[in-house]
Amino acid sequence: MHTGDLIIGGIRMNFFDLPVEELKVYKPNQTKAEDFDLFWDSIIKESKAQPLNTEYIAMDYPVEQIKVYDVYYDGFRNSRIHGRLILPAAASKDNKVPVVVMYHGYNWNNRVISHTFKYLLLGYGVFIAEVRGQNVTSPDHNHYDNGGASGWMTLGIYNHKNYYYLYVYMDCARIIDLLMQREDIDTNRIAVEGGSQGGALSLAVAALCPEVKVVMADCPFLCHFKRAVELAQEYPYLEISHFFKIHDSLHKTEEQVYKTLSYFDNMNLASRIKGEVLMSVGLEDAICPPSTCFAAFNHIQSNKEMRIYPDYGHGGFSQQEEERLIFLKKRFDKEY
């Protein structure tokens, strides 16, 4: 771990991770188990065989140019999940629209309908996703093999076939299946976006759903787990540190814990991504250290771009809002 000063463009900043030139080439070996791809292929097959039982409930909203729906669908294996679909009023079978799926941060879903207007103005629809257990309207009814530290990261952490993020990843992937069934959606133009946990979910869904054409992930969580746990100075990664400290002070189960996490590590999933990717990092990010984000980014094999914000931590770089719109419009203006 490096500490000290870094000078970029004449501006001095503090950093605690690798220097930026090392970050750009930081590509640690993936930690995939031998059955990694077979596991995910079998999970995807299981999910597609499970009915969605989607329900759309029209909402009253004071903007006449859009249509808004509360959406309920069956999550992976269990739990009824809620989301919202917002479409331009003119969207129809004869006027299909592209769509952006927005995933939220860890226990931090502050998305409201007006946050979607930037995409609606471009003529795109938006699906606001919810994560099970982290939202009042999307409970988690799964039974896990073990409890753990405060939060969700250690639920079922000894068993990758029943780990919390297995259900979250697949709930989020099932949204893509839901959208593919709609006649008013241009299924050749589906994008995913989010920051932190939302960035992680965007990467994971793109890895599991080849239908995703554009991926926009800011300071993504759930990347290069072991290094993240060693470097992060704030939660949620500290939940795993707390788990070891309180429940396994001798780290006797560390190998099993990291084996489970390896199936959900976006550093390992990254090479499955087919869509074009825009990522961003803040070099002072103590929640999702920059090297963990680059570990995933550098394993992506599709077209990709990275935006680096030297003087920022975990988000807050408003310019990235503009970067995402430019990136997305250029891609959606293409013929797929």
N, C-alpha and C positions, 0 to 999 in steps of 0.2 A: 504493500500500500504506500502510495506517495502522498506527501503533504507539502504544502508550500505555496509559492506564487506561480501563476502562469500569466504571460502577457500575450494578448491577442488584439491586434489592431490598436496597439498603444494603450490598451486598458488592462490594468492589473487586477487579477481576481485570485481568490483562494480556491484550492481544489484539494480533494482528499482521495481521489481515484487516480487512474492512469492519466498521463499527459495526452493531449488531444491527438497527437500523431500516432501514439501507441493505440489509442482507442480505435482509430480508423482501420487498423489491421488486426485488432484483437479478435481472434477466432479460436477459442478453446475447443478441444475435441468434444463432440456430442457424447452424451451419456446414455444413449438409447439401449434398452434391453433388447435381446435378440428377437423377442416377439413384439416389438414396439409397433410396427406397421400392421402386423396381423391383428394385434389387439384393437387398434383403432378402426381397422376395416371391419372387424366383427361388431364393434360397438355401433358404427355407422349403419351397418346392415340391420342390427337390432332396432335402432331408432326409426329407420325408414319403414320397418314392418309394424310399428306402433301407430295407431291412428292419432291424428292431431285433435280431432273433435273441436275444431275452431268455431268460436262464437264471436260475431261482430255486433256491437251495440252502438248505434249512431248517437253522437253527443251533440248537444246544442253548443254552439261556439259563436261569438259575436263577429267573426270575420267571414263574410259570405263567399269569399273566393276559395275557401277550402272545405273539405269534408273531414270530419274527425270521428274516429271509432275507438271505443274501448274494445280490446281484443283479449279473449281468454282462450288458452289452448292447453292440452295435456303436456306437461313436462316429461322429461325422460324417465320412464318407468313409473313415476308417481308425481304427485303435486300438480295442482292447477296453477298455471302461470299467467300473469296479466301483462299486457303491454298496450301501446296506443299506436294506431296507424293514422297518419295525417296525409291526405292526398289533395292535389289541386282539384277544384270543383269540376274541371273539364275532363278529368281522368275517366277513361271508359275502355271498353273492348276495342273500340276503333281509334282510341287516342291513348295508347299505353304510355306510362311514364316510368322513368328510372326511379330507383328508390335507394335511400341511405338508411342503414340500420345504425342507431346510436346506442352504444353500451356505456353504462355509468361506472363511476369509480367505486372503490371498496366502501360499502356502507354509506354511500354518498350519492344518492339519486336525487339530484335537484333539477332534473330535466322537466321543463314545462313546455306546453305547446308552442309558445312564442319563440322558444329556442330553435324551432325548426324553420322559422320563416326565411332564413338565409338560403336554405335549400329549396323551399317552395317558390321563392322568387325566381329561381332558375328553372322552374317547371318540374322539379323532382318531388317525389313523395318521401316520407320519412316514417320509419318504425322506431318508436322509443321503447327499448327493451327494459325489462326488470330482471334482477338476479334473485333467485329463490332464497328465502330466509332473510334477505336484506331489505325487503319491501313488505309493507303491511298487506298489500293485495297479492303477493306472490309468496305464500308460506312454503317452508320446506318440511315435507312429511316423511322424508326418508329416515330409516333406522340405520345408524352407523355402528360400526364394531367397537368404537371407543369414543370417549369424550376427549377433552383436551384443554388447551389454553383458551382464554377469552377470545372470541372471534370465531372465524370459520376455517382457518387454514389448517388446523390439525384434526378436523373431524374425519374419522376414517383413515387416518394417515398411515396405518399399517397395511392397508389393503387397497391397491390401485383399482380393483374392480368395484370398490364401494367407497371411494374417496369423494369428498364434497365437490371438488372441481370437476369430477367426471360428470356429475349431474348438471352443474352450471354450464360447462362447455357444451353439453348436448342440448340443454334447454335453449341455449343461444343459437346453436346450429339448426334446431328445428324451426326457428323463425325463417331461415332461408327456405326450408321446405314449404312453409306456410305461404311465403310470398310467391314461390314458384307456381302455386295453385291458382293464383288470382289472374283473371283475364285483363285487368286494367294495369298490370305491372309489366314493364319491359324487362323480361327475365334475362336479357343479355346485358343489362346495365344495373347490377346490384353492387352497392358499396357498403363497407362497414367502417365505423369510426368510433373513437373514444380515447380517453386519457387514463393513465394509471391502470387500474383493473379493467377499465373500458378499452384501453389499448391492448392489454393482454388478451381480452376476449375477442377483439378484432383480429389479432394475429391467429389465435386458435381456430376461430370460425373459418377464416380464410384457408387455413391448413386442412380443415375437415370438409370444406364445401368448395369444390372447384368452380361452382357457379359464381362465386364472388370475384368480380373483376377489378375492384379498387379497394385498397386497404389503407386506412389513415390512422396510425397509432402513435400517440404522444406519450413519452416517458413511460413505456409499458412495464407493468408489473409482471410477475410470474415468469421471469427469465433468469437462466443461469442460477438456480436456487442456492447452491452451496456458497457461491461467492456472494450472493445477495445477503444471505443470512450472516456471513462473516463481516460484511462491510456496512450494511444498513444501520442507521443510527436512530431510526424511528419505526413505528409500527406501519404496516402489518407484519413485515418479515420478523420482527421481534417476537411475534407469537410463537414462532418455531424455537427461537432462543429460549423463551420462557418455558416452553414445553420441555426442553431438555433440562433446564435448570430446576424445575419443580417436580417433574414426573420421571426424569431419567438423568439424574445428575452425573452418572458415569458414562452416559452416551452409549449404553449397551445396544440400543435399538437404532443408532444413527444410520447404519448401513441400510436397514429396512426402510427408514423414513425417506432417505434420499432416493432409494430405488422407487418407492411410490411416487415421489415428486418428479422423478425423471420422465414419467409418462405424460406429465402435464407441463413440462418445461418448454416454453416457446423457443428456446435454443434448439431443442430436438424436433419440435414441430415445424420450425421455420422452413426447412428444405421441402416441405410438402406444399408450400404456398405457390399458387399459379398466378394470382392477380398481381397488378402493379402496386407497389408499396411506397407510401410516404411516411417516414418516421421522424420524430424529433426527440431531443434530449436537452436537459439543462445540466451544465457541467458542475453545478453545485448541488445536485440532487442527492440528498442523504436518505431518501425513502426508497427510490429505485436507482441505485448507483449507475452512472453512465456506462460503465464497462458491462454491466449485465444486459443493458439494452443493445449495445453493440454486439454482444455475443450472439444475440438472436439475429440482429440485422445482417451480420456478416455471413450467416448461414442461409440467408434467403437467396434463391437462385433466379428468381424472376426479376423484372425491371424494378429498380428501387432507388429511392433518394432519401437522404438524411439531412435534417436541419438541426444545426447545433447552436444553442443559446448559452454563451459562456457565463453570463452574469445572473443566471436564473437557477433556481432549484427545481422543485417538483411542480412544473407547470408555471402558469402565470404569464407566459410569453404570448401576448395578444396577437402579435404578428402572425403566429401560426394559424389563426383563424383565416386570415387572408390567403396564406400559403395553401391551405386545404382546399379552399374554393377554386383557386387557380388550377391546382393539380387535378381536382375532380372534373372540372368543366372540360379541360383539355382531353381527359380520358373518355368522358361520356360523349364528347363530340366525335369520337372515332366510330368507325363501323366495326363491330365485332362479328 
